[in-house]
Amino acid sequence: MGTQLAICEVPAAFDVKHWKLIGKHLTEAKTVLLWDLGDWLIEGEYGLEGEELKELATKITGYSWGNLKNYMWVSRSFPKSRRRDKLTYSHHREVAKKEFDEVTQDNLLDSAIKGDLSLKGSVHWSVRKLKTKIKHGQDKGWLPRSEKDKTKDSPFGGKPEPLGPGRHQDPVLEVRICQKDHEFLMDLARARKVNGANSMMWRLMCEYVQQNLAALEAEVDAERLRRTL
C-alpha cells in the first residue's frame, strides 16, 4: 500500500489534512486493514486531542469509537517488529490482553505458529483454537486472568468447592521437600510478598509453565500422537 510509510512513521510535524486523507483512503479500500487503521489512529494522537480525535476518526471511518479504540489497542500492543506475518490480525487481538506481558504474548503467538503435530506435519492454531488454549491456561493457572475474571470461581487457585451429590474432589498433588529448600522458599516468599512456601512453589511452577508453554505443549502433543499410532 502506498500510504504504509505515512501511517506507520510519525511525521516530524503532524499534518491533519494529510492524516484525514489517509483515513479516508483506508476506509474506502476494498479490504479494510485493521493494522493500518490502528496505526493511523495512534498517529492521530500526536496531533489531536482526545475528543477531537474521537470526533474526526468516527466521522471519517463510520466506525464506533469503541471499535476504533480496540484497533488502537491492538496496534499499540504489537508494534510492527512484533507482528507475526504467519498469523492473522485476530490472533494478535486474542493475546492483546492487559493481563499478558510481552513474554506471554510472544509465547502464545509462537505456539500458535508452531501449531499442533499431525500425521501431515504441524498445523497453525486457528483463532478458535488459540482462544481455547488461553482459556485452558487460565483455568489451570498457567496464564494470568484479568481482574474481572479473578472474581469468578475457577477450578484453579480458588477455594475448594463444597462436595455434593455427583461432585468429585479435584486431585491433590503433594510434594515433599527438604528443610533447606523449605527455608529457601519461605525467604523467597517473604521477598516477593507471597503467602507461604506452598504459594511460592505454586507460583514458580506456573511461571515456568508460562515461559515454556510452547515446548511443553509440543512435548505433550507428541506423546499423545505417539499413543494414537
C-alpha positions in Angstrom: 0.0 0.0 0.0 1.4 3.3 -1.0 0.4 5.1 2.3 2.1 2.5 4.5 5.1 4.6 5.4 2.9 7.6 6.2 0.8 5.5 8.5 3.5 3.8 10.5 6.0 6.6 10.7 5.1 9.6 12.7 5.9 12.7 10.7 8.0 15.5 12.3 5.1 17.9 12.0 1.6 16.5 12.2 -0.5 17.4 9.1 -4.1 16.9 9.9 -5.2 17.3 6.3 -2.8 14.5 5.2 -4.0 12.4 8.2 -7.6 12.8 7.1 -6.8 11.8 3.6 -5.1 8.6 4.7 -8.1 7.7 6.9 -10.5 8.2 4.1 -8.3 6.1 1.8 -8.1 3.3 4.3 -11.9 3.3 5.0 -12.7 3.3 1.2 -10.3 0.5 0.4 -11.9 -2.8 -0.7 -10.2 -4.6 2.2 -10.0 -2.7 5.4 -6.6 -3.4 7.0 -7.2 -3.1 10.8 -3.5 -2.9 11.5 -3.3 0.2 9.3 -6.4 1.7 10.9 -4.9 1.2 14.4 -1.5 2.7 13.3 -3.4 5.7 11.7 -5.3 6.3 14.9 -2.1 6.2 17.0 -0.5 8.7 14.6 -3.6 11.0 15.1 -2.8 11.1 18.9 0.3 13.1 18.1 -1.6 16.0 16.7 -5.2 15.8 18.0 -6.7 16.0 21.5 -8.8 13.1 22.8 -12.3 14.5 21.9 -11.1 15.9 18.6 -9.5 12.6 17.6 -12.7 10.7 18.6 -15.0 13.1 16.6 -12.8 13.1 13.4 -12.0 9.4 13.5 -15.6 8.3 13.9 -16.8 10.7 11.2 -14.1 9.7 8.7 -14.4 5.9 9.2 -18.0 5.5 10.2 -16.9 3.1 12.9 -17.9 3.4 16.5 -15.3 4.8 18.9 -15.4 1.6 20.9 -14.2 -0.4 17.8 -11.6 2.2 16.9 -10.2 2.2 20.4 -9.8 -1.6 20.1 -7.9 -1.2 16.8 -5.6 1.3 18.6 -5.1 -1.0 21.5 -4.0 -4.0 19.3 -1.7 -1.8 17.2 -0.1 -0.3 20.3 0.3 -3.7 21.9 2.1 -5.0 18.8 4.4 -2.7 17.0 5.4 -3.8 13.6 8.5 -5.6 14.9 6.4 -7.9 17.0 3.7 -8.7 14.4 3.6 -12.3 13.0 3.1 -12.4 9.3 2.1 -16.1 9.5 -0.9 -15.2 11.8 -4.0 -13.1 11.3 -4.9 -9.8 13.0 -7.4 -11.8 15.0 -4.7 -14.0 16.5 -2.9 -10.9 17.8 -6.1 -9.4 19.1 -6.7 -12.5 21.2 -3.4 -12.1 23.1 -3.5 -8.3 23.3 -4.8 -8.5 26.9 -3.8 -6.2 29.7 -3.0 -9.1 32.0 -0.5 -10.6 29.5 3.0 -9.2 29.4 5.1 -9.2 26.2 6.8 -12.5 27.0 3.4 -14.2 27.5 2.0 -12.7 24.3 5.1 -13.8 22.3 5.0 -17.3 23.7 1.3 -17.6 22.7 1.8 -16.3 19.2 4.9 -18.6 18.7 2.9 -21.5 20.0 0.1 -20.7 17.5 2.6 -20.6 14.7 4.2 -23.9 15.7 0.7 -25.4 16.0 -0.2 -29.0 16.6 1.6 -32.0 15.4 -0.3 -34.3 13.0 0.5 -37.0 10.5 0.7 -34.4 7.8 3.0 -32.1 9.8 2.3 -29.1 12.1 -0.8 -27.1 11.6 -1.2 -23.5 12.8 -3.7 -22.9 15.5 -6.9 -21.3 14.4 -8.2 -18.3 16.3 -10.7 -20.5 18.0 -8.0 -23.0 19.0 -5.9 -20.1 20.4 -8.9 -18.9 22.4 -9.4 -22.4 23.8 -5.7 -22.7 24.7 -5.8 -19.4 26.5 -8.9 -20.3 28.5 -7.3 -23.7 29.4 -4.1 -22.0 30.5 -6.1 -19.5 32.6 -8.2 -22.3 34.2 -5.1 -24.2 35.1 -3.3 -21.1 36.4 -0.6 -21.1 33.7 -1.8 -17.8 32.3 -2.9 -14.7 34.3 -6.5 -13.7 34.4 -8.0 -10.2 34.2 -9.1 -8.6 37.5 -12.7 -9.2 36.4 -12.1 -12.9 35.8 -10.3 -13.3 39.1 -13.5 -12.7 40.9 -15.1 -15.7 39.3 -14.9 -19.2 40.7 -12.4 -21.4 38.8 -11.0 -24.9 39.2 -7.6 -23.4 39.8 -6.4 -21.1 42.5 -9.7 -20.6 44.2 -11.3 -22.0 47.3 -12.3 -25.7 47.0 -15.9 -26.0 46.2 -18.0 -28.0 48.7 -18.7 -31.6 47.7 -22.2 -32.6 47.0 -24.2 -35.3 45.1 -22.3 -36.2 41.9 -19.4 -33.9 42.8 -15.8 -35.2 42.9 -12.9 -33.6 44.7 -10.1 -32.4 42.5 -6.8 -34.4 42.5 -4.3 -33.3 45.2 -0.6 -33.1 44.4 1.7 -33.4 47.4 5.4 -32.6 47.2 7.9 -33.3 49.9 10.9 -31.1 50.1 13.9 -30.9 52.5 14.1 -28.3 55.3 16.7 -26.3 53.4 14.5 -26.0 50.3 11.5 -25.0 52.5 13.5 -22.3 54.2 14.6 -21.0 50.8 11.0 -20.9 49.6 9.9 -19.1 52.7 12.6 -16.5 52.3 11.7 -16.0 48.6 8.0 -15.8 49.6 8.8 -13.0 52.0 10.9 -11.2 49.4 8.1 -11.4 46.9 5.3 -10.8 49.5 3.7 -14.2 48.8 1.8 -16.0 51.5 3.9 -19.0 52.4 6.2 -21.6 50.8 3.3 -23.6 49.2 2.0 -20.5 47.3 5.6 -19.6 46.4 6.3 -23.0 44.9 2.9 -22.9 43.0 3.8 -19.5 41.5 7.2 -20.7 40.5 5.7 -23.7 38.7 3.2 -21.5 37.0 5.9 -19.1 35.8 7.9 -22.0 34.4 5.0 -23.4 32.5 4.0 -20.0 31.2 7.5 -19.2 30.0 8.0 -22.7 28.4 4.4 -23.2 27.2 5.3 -23.8 23.6 7.9 -26.5 24.3 5.7 -28.2 26.9 2.7 -28.2 24.6 4.8 -29.7 21.8 6.1 -32.4 24.2 2.6 -33.4 25.4 1.2 -33.3 21.8 4.0 -35.6 20.6 3.3 -38.0 23.4 -0.5 -38.0 22.6 0.3 -38.6 19.0 2.6 -41.5 19.8 -0.1 -43.2 21.8 -2.5 -43.0 18.8 -0.1 -44.6 16.4 
